């Protein structure tokens, strides 16, 4: 067991401050506290001859191109060399190394290298704006930032003068817009850095640093993609994330070292990718395949067919793409009989699961052999035939998605967790169930805060996987926990008599896209209304969708006697229109529809709005001005629609509490 640093509290907001570990004596004995570098070394020693990583040259993106592989022994060597490079650059203990890159082996090397020298790793989403990057680098006290290419480097150049602690910028892949030996200016190419010779003094320093790493110190900073304003830095200790991974692994006895594989494609700045790819991978001696940077745009489907992983974690949008791919395969079949066989097999397989597994019917039946064979063929076509387990999470998974994959004889094991719990801590490992997220793993405790008459309230979570706190945010850290150490999830739900967790929505207003991005709509709506003074309401939608859309209503008078909206524009809207050269006083003149005198019995769903082109361009310009300020691509508005009347209580859009 590694030495623990003396600590006085279970929470911390400082990178230098350790925490007490929330665990019983038995729990400690079962899964001993260790550091990530310790587990990494143990895995590399144990699995040294197995393949650890597989990737393609960035100049060859075709799915059939030959993979380059690294054994666990080589993996360890690359990490050690990377650690010496970071020491060479002057990274000090408990500072951070930030990584702004798509998934690649270098991310793995640099993360594990930083942890070996007692530093902290902060991931940055590649879609972040320069200001969002500045927030991460400043908050995390970053001394080195690693960028993928010139496009990402431009963001750092724009903000570097405001980051006095930043000692070096490393660019992984060319072409470079600086001389590769421009170290006097603090810019380094990764190949040039790796070609340096490192002396004995750095090797001795590496050993000293590694001895000072403790399980109860911060290892990772996950800057969550949701909440109002800039994201908070979730501090995760070595012990917390390793405990969560070990607790899950105890539920996966069928995994065999040297025989497992997975694909890393979700951003490594997200806790899910760290959890399933880096840590679960090394723990099981698995080979991690690197998808290309366009994986989320569709190329993952091709990579799946080549790799055929044995475990997979996906967000709902990925499973939607796989369903789209399967439907396209069926649509292209020339044989009508074969199409009918596919659909018939899926119906038969889904009926089997619904009758026996989902509804708990005690009959001991099996799906028809022919249906199993047809479904297996469909899984082969998608690259899913070797899966031993398939996890789904990051956002609510719809019943339709679950049912479709059950019809392919493939269970989606729903995982529930947060960055603040180091990833998934609740899984439905029992029979397929469309309604529950299952039960906690390890020492996970759940309870419902302030339940209503139906037993529903905010879900509270506690366990050894608890995060340390929000970096430099003591008040927000205090608000995140109850007095007895439970994390406030912000999710609404209930528990049944067997301890199964049901999630029924959010306590706070937040959108979770199908890609797993958590987005607070209120700040977006406020900015749009400031940019467009003609607008009374802006309603952002995007829950379980792949992008954001906003519904807009123009400012009109409300009838004070009936409470219904009217067709008469307010002065602010009239003035805004006049600036566009549009001189109207009525809403229907700019929408090109006929609106009634009274909206009491008006059916807006049947109204086809056709905006005046000048109004359309004016609204588009306002939306674009917001998009230029968006913190990331996921928070940009892709489409908008103007509705035929304002929101009111009388018409049902607003509710009086």
C-alpha positions as CSV (number, residue, x, y, z in Angstrom):
1,X,0.0,0.0,0.0
2,X,1.3,3.5,-0.9
3,X,1.9,6.0,1.8
4,X,-0.9,8.5,2.4
5,X,-0.1,12.2,3.0
6,X,-1.5,13.5,6.3
7,X,-4.8,15.1,5.8
8,X,-7.4,16.9,7.9
9,X,-10.4,17.0,5.6
10,X,-12.3,14.9,3.0
11,X,-12.3,17.9,0.6
12,X,-9.7,20.2,-0.9
13,X,-9.6,23.1,-3.4
14,X,-5.8,23.2,-3.6
15,X,-3.5,21.0,-5.7
16,X,-0.9,20.9,-2.9
17,X,-3.4,19.7,-0.3
18,X,-4.2,16.0,0.2
19,X,-7.5,14.6,1.4
20,X,-8.7,12.0,3.8
21,X,-10.1,8.9,2.0
22,X,-13.7,8.1,2.6
23,X,-13.4,4.3,3.2
24,X,-13.7,1.7,5.9
25,X,-10.9,-0.6,7.1
26,X,-12.4,-3.5,5.2
27,X,-12.7,-1.4,2.1
28,X,-9.0,-0.4,2.4
29,X,-8.0,-4.0,2.7
30,X,-10.1,-5.1,-0.3
31,X,-8.7,-2.4,-2.7
32,X,-5.5,-1.0,-1.3
33,X,-4.7,2.7,-1.9
34,X,-2.2,3.1,-4.7
35,X,-1.1,5.8,-7.2
36,X,-1.7,5.7,-10.9
37,X,2.1,5.4,-11.6
38,X,2.2,2.3,-9.4
39,X,-0.7,0.6,-11.1
40,X,0.8,1.5,-14.5
41,X,4.2,0.0,-13.6
42,X,2.5,-3.1,-12.2
43,X,0.5,-3.5,-15.4
44,X,3.5,-3.0,-17.7
45,X,5.5,-5.5,-15.7
46,X,2.7,-8.1,-15.8
47,X,1.7,-7.6,-19.4
48,X,5.0,-6.4,-20.9
49,X,4.7,-8.7,-24.0
50,X,1.1,-7.9,-24.7
51,X,0.1,-5.1,-27.1
52,X,-1.0,-2.0,-25.3
53,X,-1.7,0.6,-27.9
54,X,-2.5,0.5,-31.6
55,X,-2.7,3.6,-33.8
56,X,-2.3,4.8,-37.4
57,X,0.0,7.3,-39.0
58,X,-1.9,10.6,-39.1
59,X,-1.3,10.8,-42.9
60,X,-3.2,7.5,-43.4
61,X,-6.8,7.7,-42.3
62,X,-8.3,4.8,-44.4
63,X,-9.8,2.2,-42.1
64,X,-7.8,-0.6,-43.7
65,X,-4.4,1.1,-43.2
66,X,-2.0,-1.0,-41.1
67,X,-1.9,-0.3,-37.4
68,X,1.3,0.6,-35.6
69,X,1.4,-1.1,-32.2
70,X,3.3,-0.6,-28.9
71,X,3.7,-3.4,-26.3
72,X,3.2,-2.6,-22.6
73,X,7.0,-2.7,-22.2
74,X,7.4,-0.1,-25.0
75,X,4.5,1.9,-23.5
76,X,6.4,2.2,-20.2
77,X,9.5,3.3,-22.0
78,X,7.7,6.0,-23.9
79,X,6.1,7.3,-20.7
80,X,9.5,7.4,-18.9
81,X,11.0,9.4,-21.8
82,X,8.1,11.8,-21.7
83,X,8.5,12.2,-17.9
84,X,12.2,13.2,-18.4
85,X,11.2,15.7,-21.1
86,X,8.7,17.3,-18.7
87,X,11.4,17.6,-16.0
88,X,13.7,19.1,-18.7
89,X,11.1,21.8,-19.3
90,X,11.0,22.6,-15.6
91,X,7.6,21.3,-14.5
92,X,7.5,21.7,-10.7
93,X,5.6,19.4,-8.3
94,X,1.9,19.9,-8.0
95,X,1.7,22.2,-11.0
96,X,-0.3,21.1,-14.0
97,X,0.4,19.9,-17.5
98,X,-2.5,20.7,-19.8
99,X,-3.3,18.8,-23.0
100,X,-5.3,20.3,-25.9
101,X,-5.5,17.5,-28.4
102,X,-7.6,14.8,-30.0
103,X,-7.0,11.3,-28.7
104,X,-3.5,9.9,-29.6
105,X,-0.8,7.8,-27.9
106,X,1.1,11.0,-27.0
107,X,-1.9,12.0,-24.7
108,X,-1.5,8.7,-22.8
109,X,2.3,9.1,-22.6
110,X,2.2,12.7,-21.4
111,X,-0.6,12.1,-18.9
112,X,1.2,9.2,-17.2
113,X,4.5,11.1,-17.4
114,X,3.0,14.1,-15.6
115,X,1.6,11.9,-12.9
116,X,5.0,10.2,-12.4
117,X,6.7,13.5,-11.7
118,X,4.0,14.4,-9.2
119,X,2.2,16.9,-11.4
120,X,-1.5,17.1,-12.3
121,X,-3.1,16.6,-15.7
122,X,-5.7,19.0,-17.1
123,X,-7.5,18.1,-20.3
124,X,-8.9,20.8,-22.6
125,X,-11.6,20.2,-25.2
126,X,-10.3,20.8,-28.7
127,X,-13.6,22.7,-29.4
128,X,-12.9,25.2,-26.7
129,X,-12.5,28.9,-27.6
130,X,-9.2,30.7,-26.7
131,X,-10.9,32.2,-23.7
132,X,-12.1,28.9,-22.4
133,X,-8.5,27.5,-22.9
134,X,-7.2,30.5,-20.9
135,X,-9.6,29.7,-18.1
136,X,-8.3,26.1,-17.8
137,X,-4.6,27.1,-18.0
138,X,-4.9,29.9,-15.5
139,X,-7.1,28.0,-13.0
140,X,-4.9,24.9,-13.1
141,X,-1.5,26.8,-12.8
142,X,-0.4,25.1,-16.0
143,X,3.4,25.3,-16.6
144,X,3.2,23.3,-19.9
145,X,0.5,23.0,-22.4
146,X,0.6,20.3,-25.2
147,X,-1.3,21.2,-28.4
148,X,-2.2,18.9,-31.3
149,X,-1.5,21.2,-34.2
150,X,-1.1,24.7,-35.5
151,X,-4.9,25.3,-35.3
152,X,-4.8,24.7,-31.5
153,X,-1.5,26.5,-31.2
154,X,-3.2,29.7,-32.5
155,X,-5.5,29.7,-29.5
156,X,-2.5,29.5,-27.1
157,X,-0.6,32.3,-29.0
158,X,-3.6,34.5,-28.5
159,X,-3.6,34.2,-24.7
160,X,0.0,33.3,-23.8
161,X,1.0,36.8,-22.8
162,X,-1.6,36.6,-20.0
163,X,-0.2,33.4,-18.6
164,X,3.0,34.2,-16.7
165,X,3.3,30.7,-15.2
166,X,3.3,29.0,-18.6
167,X,6.8,27.9,-19.3
168,X,6.5,25.8,-22.5
169,X,4.1,25.0,-25.4
170,X,4.6,21.6,-27.1
171,X,3.1,21.0,-30.5
172,X,2.6,17.3,-31.3
173,X,2.2,17.2,-35.0
174,X,3.4,19.4,-37.9
175,X,3.5,21.4,-39.9
176,X,5.0,23.9,-37.4
177,X,4.9,27.7,-37.7
178,X,8.0,28.0,-35.6
179,X,11.5,26.7,-35.9
180,X,11.6,23.2,-34.2
181,X,14.5,24.3,-32.1
182,X,12.7,27.5,-31.0
183,X,13.1,26.5,-27.3
184,X,14.4,30.0,-26.4
185,X,10.8,31.2,-27.1
186,X,9.2,28.4,-25.2
187,X,7.9,26.5,-28.2
188,X,8.8,22.9,-28.8
189,X,7.9,20.3,-31.4
190,X,7.3,16.9,-29.8
191,X,9.7,15.0,-32.2
192,X,12.5,17.5,-31.4
193,X,11.9,17.1,-27.7
194,X,11.9,13.4,-27.9
195,X,15.2,13.4,-29.7
196,X,17.0,15.1,-26.8
197,X,19.5,13.2,-24.5
198,X,18.5,13.4,-20.9
199,X,21.2,13.2,-18.2
200,X,21.5,11.1,-15.0
201,X,20.4,14.0,-12.9
202,X,17.0,14.1,-14.5
203,X,16.6,10.3,-14.0
204,X,17.4,10.6,-10.3
205,X,15.0,13.5,-10.0
206,X,12.3,11.3,-11.6
207,X,12.8,8.7,-9.0
208,X,12.6,11.3,-6.2
209,X,9.4,12.8,-7.6
210,X,7.7,9.5,-8.0
211,X,8.4,8.5,-4.4
212,X,6.5,11.7,-3.3
213,X,3.3,10.9,-5.2
214,X,0.5,9.9,-2.9
215,X,-2.9,8.2,-3.5
216,X,-4.7,11.0,-1.7
217,X,-3.3,13.8,-3.8
218,X,-5.0,15.3,-6.9
219,X,-4.1,13.5,-10.2
220,X,-6.6,14.7,-12.7
221,X,-8.5,17.9,-13.4
222,X,-11.7,17.5,-15.3
223,X,-13.2,20.8,-16.4
224,X,-16.9,20.0,-16.7
225,X,-18.7,21.1,-19.8
226,X,-21.8,22.3,-18.1
227,X,-23.0,24.9,-15.6
228,X,-23.3,28.7,-15.8
229,X,-20.2,30.6,-16.9
230,X,-16.7,29.0,-17.2
231,X,-16.4,25.3,-16.2
232,X,-15.3,24.3,-12.7
233,X,-12.2,22.2,-12.3
234,X,-13.2,18.8,-10.8
235,X,-10.2,17.5,-8.7
236,X,-9.8,13.8,-8.8
237,X,-7.3,11.9,-6.6
238,X,-5.3,8.9,-7.6
239,X,-7.1,6.7,-5.2
240,X,-10.6,7.8,-6.1
241,X,-10.4,7.1,-9.8
242,X,-8.5,3.8,-9.3
243,X,-11.1,2.7,-6.7
244,X,-13.9,3.4,-9.1
245,X,-12.2,1.4,-11.9
246,X,-11.3,-1.5,-9.6
247,X,-14.9,-1.6,-8.3
248,X,-16.2,-1.9,-11.8
249,X,-13.6,-4.5,-12.8
250,X,-14.8,-6.7,-10.0
251,X,-18.1,-6.9,-12.0
252,X,-16.3,-8.0,-15.2
253,X,-14.8,-11.4,-14.3
254,X,-15.1,-12.5,-18.0
255,X,-12.3,-10.1,-19.1
256,X,-9.1,-11.9,-19.9
257,X,-5.7,-10.2,-20.0
258,X,-4.2,-10.1,-23.4
259,X,-7.5,-10.9,-25.1
260,X,-9.3,-7.6,-24.6
261,X,-9.6,-4.5,-26.8
262,X,-11.4,-1.2,-26.8
263,X,-11.5,2.0,-29.0
264,X,-10.6,5.4,-27.6
265,X,-12.6,8.1,-29.4
266,X,-14.5,10.2,-26.9
267,X,-12.5,13.3,-25.8
268,X,-9.9,12.3,-23.2
269,X,-10.7,15.6,-21.4
270,X,-13.9,13.8,-20.4
271,X,-13.8,11.4,-17.4
272,X,-15.5,8.6,-19.3
273,X,-12.7,8.2,-21.8
274,X,-10.1,8.3,-19.1
275,X,-12.0,5.7,-17.1
276,X,-12.7,3.2,-19.8
277,X,-9.7,3.7,-22.1
278,X,-6.7,4.6,-20.0
279,X,-7.4,3.0,-16.6
280,X,-9.7,0.0,-17.3
281,X,-7.4,-0.7,-20.3
282,X,-4.2,-0.9,-18.3
283,X,-5.8,-2.8,-15.5
284,X,-6.8,-5.6,-17.9
285,X,-3.8,-5.7,-20.2
286,X,-6.0,-4.7,-23.0
287,X,-5.0,-3.1,-26.4
288,X,-6.4,0.4,-26.9
289,X,-7.1,1.3,-30.5
290,X,-7.1,5.0,-31.4
291,X,-9.9,6.2,-33.7
292,X,-9.2,9.1,-35.9
293,X,-10.3,12.7,-35.0
294,X,-13.4,12.4,-37.2
295,X,-14.8,9.4,-35.2
296,X,-17.8,11.3,-33.8
297,X,-18.6,12.5,-37.3
298,X,-19.1,9.0,-38.6
299,X,-15.7,7.3,-39.1
300,X,-16.1,5.4,-35.8
301,X,-18.5,3.0,-37.6
302,X,-15.6,2.0,-40.0
303,X,-13.1,1.7,-37.1
304,X,-15.5,-0.7,-35.3
305,X,-15.6,-3.0,-38.2
306,X,-11.8,-3.2,-38.4
307,X,-11.1,-3.4,-34.6
308,X,-14.1,-5.4,-33.4
309,X,-13.6,-4.4,-29.7
310,X,-14.5,-6.6,-26.8
311,X,-15.8,-3.7,-24.7
312,X,-17.2,-0.4,-25.8
313,X,-18.5,2.7,-24.1
314,X,-20.8,5.0,-26.1
315,X,-22.9,8.1,-25.7
316,X,-26.4,8.1,-27.2
317,X,-25.4,9.9,-30.4
318,X,-23.0,7.1,-31.2
319,X,-25.6,4.5,-30.9
320,X,-27.9,6.6,-33.0
321,X,-25.3,6.6,-35.7
322,X,-24.9,2.8,-35.5
323,X,-28.7,2.4,-35.9
324,X,-28.5,4.8,-38.9
325,X,-25.7,2.6,-40.4
326,X,-27.7,-0.6,-39.9
327,X,-30.8,0.9,-41.5
328,X,-28.8,2.0,-44.4
329,X,-27.4,-1.6,-44.8
330,X,-30.9,-3.0,-44.9
331,X,-32.1,-0.3,-47.3
332,X,-29.4,-1.2,-49.7
333,X,-30.3,-4.9,-49.8
334,X,-31.6,-6.0,-53.2
335,X,-33.3,-9.1,-51.9
336,X,-36.7,-8.3,-50.4
337,X,-36.8,-11.7,-48.6
338,X,-33.5,-10.9,-46.9
339,X,-34.9,-7.5,-45.7
340,X,-37.9,-9.2,-44.2
341,X,-35.7,-11.8,-42.6
342,X,-33.7,-9.1,-40.9
343,X,-36.8,-7.3,-39.6
344,X,-38.4,-10.6,-38.5
345,X,-35.3,-11.7,-36.6
346,X,-35.1,-8.4,-34.7
347,X,-38.8,-8.6,-33.8
348,X,-38.3,-12.2,-32.5
349,X,-35.2,-11.2,-30.5
350,X,-36.9,-8.2,-29.0
351,X,-40.0,-10.2,-28.0
352,X,-37.7,-12.7,-26.3
353,X,-36.1,-10.0,-24.2
354,X,-39.4,-8.2,-23.4
355,X,-41.2,-11.4,-22.5
356,X,-38.5,-13.1,-20.4
357,X,-35.9,-10.5,-19.4
358,X,-37.5,-7.1,-19.2
359,X,-40.9,-8.1,-17.8
360,X,-39.5,-11.0,-15.8
361,X,-41.7,-13.7,-17.3
362,X,-40.5,-16.9,-15.6
363,X,-40.9,-19.1,-18.7
364,X,-37.6,-20.7,-19.7
365,X,-37.6,-19.9,-23.4
366,X,-34.8,-19.2,-25.8
367,X,-34.8,-17.0,-28.9
368,X,-35.2,-19.0,-32.2
369,X,-31.8,-20.2,-33.4
370,X,-32.4,-18.7,-36.9
371,X,-33.1,-15.3,-35.2
372,X,-29.8,-15.5,-33.2
373,X,-27.9,-16.3,-36.4
374,X,-29.4,-13.4,-38.4
375,X,-28.8,-11.0,-35.5
376,X,-25.2,-12.2,-35.2
377,X,-24.7,-11.4,-38.9
378,X,-26.0,-7.9,-38.4
379,X,-23.6,-7.4,-35.5
380,X,-20.8,-8.6,-37.7
381,X,-21.8,-5.9,-40.2
382,X,-21.5,-3.3,-37.5
383,X,-18.3,-4.6,-36.0
384,X,-20.1,-5.4,-32.7
385,X,-19.9,-9.2,-32.8
386,X,-16.9,-9.6,-30.4
387,X,-18.4,-7.5,-27.7
388,X,-18.4,-9.0,-24.2
389,X,-20.1,-5.9,-22.7
390,X,-21.4,-2.6,-24.1
391,X,-21.7,0.4,-21.9
392,X,-24.0,3.4,-22.6
393,X,-24.0,6.7,-20.7
394,X,-22.9,10.3,-20.7
395,X,-26.6,11.3,-21.3
396,X,-30.0,9.7,-20.9
397,X,-30.3,6.7,-23.2
398,X,-33.8,6.5,-24.8
399,X,-36.0,3.4,-24.6
400,X,-36.0,3.3,-28.4
401,X,-32.2,3.0,-28.5
402,X,-32.2,0.3,-25.9
403,X,-34.9,-1.7,-27.6
404,X,-33.2,-1.5,-31.0
405,X,-30.0,-3.0,-29.6
406,X,-31.9,-5.7,-27.7
407,X,-33.4,-6.6,-31.0
408,X,-29.9,-7.2,-32.3
409,X,-29.3,-9.4,-29.2
410,X,-27.0,-6.8,-27.7
411,X,-27.6,-5.4,-24.2
412,X,-26.6,-1.8,-23.5
413,X,-25.5,-1.7,-19.9
414,X,-26.4,1.8,-18.8
415,X,-23.8,3.6,-16.7
416,X,-24.6,6.5,-14.4
417,X,-22.1,8.8,-12.8
418,X,-20.5,12.2,-13.0
419,X,-17.1,13.7,-13.2
420,X,-17.5,14.3,-9.5
421,X,-17.8,10.5,-8.9
422,X,-14.8,9.7,-11.2
423,X,-17.2,8.3,-13.8
424,X,-19.8,5.5,-13.7
425,X,-20.6,4.2,-10.2
426,X,-24.1,2.7,-11.0
427,X,-24.7,0.0,-13.6
428,X,-27.6,-2.2,-14.7
429,X,-25.7,-5.5,-14.6
430,X,-28.9,-7.6,-14.0
431,X,-31.5,-8.5,-16.6
432,X,-32.1,-5.8,-19.2
433,X,-34.4,-3.1,-17.8
434,X,-35.5,-0.1,-19.8
435,X,-36.3,2.0,-16.8
436,X,-33.5,1.7,-14.1
437,X,-29.8,2.6,-14.1
438,X,-29.3,-0.4,-11.8
439,X,-27.3,-0.5,-8.6
440,X,-24.1,1.0,-7.2
441,X,-20.7,-0.7,-7.5
442,X,-18.2,-1.1,-4.6
443,X,-19.1,1.0,-1.6
444,X,-21.4,3.4,-3.5
445,X,-24.2,4.7,-1.4
446,X,-27.3,6.4,-2.8
447,X,-30.1,8.3,-1.1
448,X,-32.9,10.6,-2.1
449,X,-32.9,14.1,-0.6
450,X,-36.2,15.7,0.4
451,X,-38.4,13.1,-1.3
452,X,-41.9,13.9,-2.4
453,X,-44.9,11.7,-1.9
454,X,-43.7,9.4,-4.6
455,X,-40.3,9.0,-3.1
456,X,-38.7,11.2,-5.7
457,X,-36.1,13.9,-5.0
458,X,-32.5,14.8,-5.7
459,X,-30.1,11.9,-6.0
460,X,-27.2,12.0,-3.5
461,X,-24.1,9.8,-3.9
462,X,-21.3,8.9,-1.6
463,X,-18.3,6.6,-1.8
464,X,-14.5,6.3,-1.9
465,X,-14.8,7.6,-5.4
466,X,-15.8,11.1,-4.2
467,X,-14.0,13.9,-5.9
468,X,-11.8,16.2,-3.8
469,X,-13.5,19.5,-4.6
470,X,-13.5,22.2,-7.2
471,X,-10.1,23.8,-7.8
472,X,-9.9,27.3,-6.1
473,X,-13.7,27.2,-5.5
474,X,-14.3,26.6,-1.8
475,X,-17.8,27.9,-1.8
476,X,-18.9,25.8,-4.8
477,X,-17.2,22.8,-3.2
478,X,-19.1,23.3,0.0
479,X,-22.4,23.6,-2.0
480,X,-21.6,20.3,-3.8
481,X,-21.7,18.2,-0.7
482,X,-24.1,17.5,2.1
483,X,-22.9,17.7,5.7
484,X,-22.5,13.9,5.8
485,X,-20.4,13.8,2.7
486,X,-22.9,13.0,-0.1
487,X,-22.4,14.6,-3.5
488,X,-25.4,16.5,-4.8
489,X,-25.9,15.1,-8.3
490,X,-28.4,17.6,-9.5
491,X,-30.5,14.7,-10.9
492,X,-34.0,13.9,-9.8
493,X,-34.9,10.3,-9.2
494,X,-35.9,7.5,-6.8
495,X,-34.9,4.1,-5.4
496,X,-37.0,1.0,-5.4
497,X,-37.1,-1.6,-2.7
498,X,-34.2,-3.6,-4.2
499,X,-31.9,-0.5,-4.3
500,X,-32.3,0.1,-8.1
501,X,-31.8,3.8,-9.1
502,X,-34.3,5.5,-11.4
503,X,-33.4,8.8,-12.9
504,X,-36.2,11.1,-14.0
505,X,-34.7,14.4,-14.9
506,X,-32.7,17.3,-13.6
507,X,-33.2,19.4,-10.5
508,X,-31.5,22.4,-12.2
509,X,-32.2,23.5,-15.8
510,X,-29.5,21.9,-17.9
511,X,-29.4,20.3,-21.4
512,X,-27.6,17.1,-21.9
513,X,-27.0,16.6,-25.7
514,X,-26.9,13.1,-27.2
515,X,-23.1,13.6,-27.4
516,X,-23.0,13.9,-23.6
517,X,-22.3,17.6,-23.3
518,X,-23.9,19.3,-20.3
519,X,-25.1,22.8,-21.2
520,X,-26.9,25.4,-19.2
521,X,-29.4,27.1,-21.6
522,X,-30.1,30.2,-19.5
523,X,-26.8,32.1,-20.2
524,X,-27.2,31.3,-23.9
525,X,-30.8,32.6,-23.9
526,X,-29.8,35.8,-22.0
527,X,-27.0,36.6,-24.5
528,X,-29.3,36.0,-27.5
529,X,-31.9,38.3,-26.1
530,X,-29.3,41.1,-25.6
531,X,-28.1,40.6,-29.1
532,X,-31.6,40.7,-30.4
533,X,-33.7,43.4,-28.6
534,X,-36.7,42.5,-30.7
535,X,-36.9,39.1,-29.0
536,X,-39.1,38.5,-25.9
537,X,-38.2,34.8,-25.4
538,X,-35.3,32.6,-26.6
539,X,-35.8,28.9,-25.7
540,X,-32.8,26.7,-26.3
541,X,-33.5,23.1,-26.9
542,X,-31.1,20.2,-27.4
543,X,-31.7,17.6,-24.7
544,X,-30.8,14.2,-26.2
545,X,-30.1,15.8,-29.6
546,X,-26.8,16.3,-31.4
547,X,-26.9,20.1,-31.6
548,X,-28.7,23.1,-30.1
549,X,-31.7,24.9,-31.6
550,X,-33.3,28.0,-30.3
551,X,-37.0,29.0,-30.5
552,X,-37.6,32.7,-30.7
553,X,-40.7,34.9,-30.1
554,X,-41.0,38.5,-31.2
555,X,-41.9,41.2,-28.7
556,X,-45.7,41.9,-28.9
557,X,-48.3,43.5,-26.7
558,X,-50.2,41.2,-24.3
559,X,-53.9,41.8,-23.9
560,X,-54.2,42.9,-20.2
561,X,-57.8,41.6,-19.9
562,X,-57.4,38.1,-21.4
563,X,-53.7,37.5,-20.9
564,X,-53.4,36.3,-24.5
565,X,-50.7,37.7,-26.9
566,X,-51.6,40.1,-29.6
567,X,-50.4,40.7,-33.2
568,X,-49.2,44.2,-32.3
569,X,-45.4,44.6,-32.1
570,X,-43.8,46.5,-29.2
571,X,-41.8,49.7,-29.9
572,X,-38.4,47.9,-29.3
573,X,-39.3,45.4,-32.0
574,X,-40.5,48.1,-34.4
575,X,-37.3,50.1,-33.9
576,X,-35.1,47.0,-34.5
577,X,-37.0,46.2,-37.7
578,X,-36.7,49.8,-38.9
579,X,-33.0,49.5,-38.6
580,X,-33.2,46.7,-41.1
581,X,-35.3,48.7,-43.5
582,X,-38.5,46.9,-42.5
583,X,-41.4,49.2,-41.5
584,X,-44.0,47.0,-39.9
585,X,-46.2,47.3,-36.8
586,X,-47.8,43.9,-36.9
587,X,-46.2,40.5,-36.3
588,X,-47.9,38.7,-39.2
589,X,-46.5,41.2,-41.7
590,X,-42.9,39.8,-41.0
591,X,-44.0,36.2,-40.6
592,X,-46.1,36.2,-43.8
593,X,-49.0,34.4,-42.1
594,X,-52.5,35.4,-41.2
595,X,-52.9,35.7,-37.4
596,X,-56.3,35.9,-35.8
597,X,-57.6,38.8,-33.7
598,X,-57.8,36.5,-30.7
599,X,-55.3,33.7,-29.9
600,X,-57.8,31.9,-27.7
601,X,-58.4,29.1,-30.1
602,X,-55.3,29.5,-32.3
603,X,-53.4,26.4,-33.3
604,X,-49.7,27.4,-33.8
605,X,-48.6,24.0,-35.0
606,X,-50.5,24.5,-38.2
607,X,-49.0,27.9,-39.0
608,X,-46.2,27.9,-41.6
609,X,-43.9,30.9,-40.8
610,X,-42.1,32.4,-43.8
611,X,-39.8,35.1,-42.5
612,X,-39.1,38.3,-44.4
613,X,-35.6,37.7,-45.8
614,X,-34.3,40.9,-44.1
615,X,-35.6,39.8,-40.8
616,X,-34.1,36.3,-41.3
617,X,-30.7,37.8,-42.0
618,X,-31.0,40.2,-39.0
619,X,-31.8,37.3,-36.6
620,X,-29.0,35.2,-38.1
621,X,-26.5,37.9,-37.5
622,X,-27.5,38.1,-33.9
623,X,-27.3,34.3,-33.4
624,X,-23.8,34.4,-35.1
625,X,-22.7,37.1,-32.7
626,X,-23.6,34.8,-29.8
627,X,-21.8,31.8,-31.5
628,X,-18.6,33.8,-31.7
629,X,-18.7,34.1,-27.9
630,X,-19.7,30.4,-27.3
631,X,-17.3,28.5,-25.0
632,X,-17.3,25.5,-27.3
633,X,-18.8,24.2,-30.6
634,X,-21.3,22.1,-28.6
635,X,-22.7,25.4,-27.2
636,X,-23.2,27.0,-30.6
637,X,-26.7,27.4,-32.0
638,X,-27.1,25.5,-35.3
639,X,-30.7,26.5,-36.1
640,X,-33.4,28.9,-35.0
641,X,-37.2,29.1,-35.6
642,X,-39.5,32.1,-35.0
643,X,-42.8,31.1,-33.4
644,X,-46.1,32.8,-34.4
645,X,-46.8,34.3,-31.0
646,X,-45.2,35.2,-27.7
647,X,-45.2,32.8,-24.7
648,X,-47.9,33.5,-22.2
649,X,-49.7,31.7,-19.3
650,X,-53.0,31.9,-21.3
651,X,-51.6,30.0,-24.3
652,X,-49.9,27.4,-22.1
653,X,-46.2,28.0,-22.6
654,X,-45.7,29.6,-19.2
655,X,-46.9,28.1,-15.9
656,X,-47.6,30.0,-12.7
657,X,-46.2,28.3,-9.6
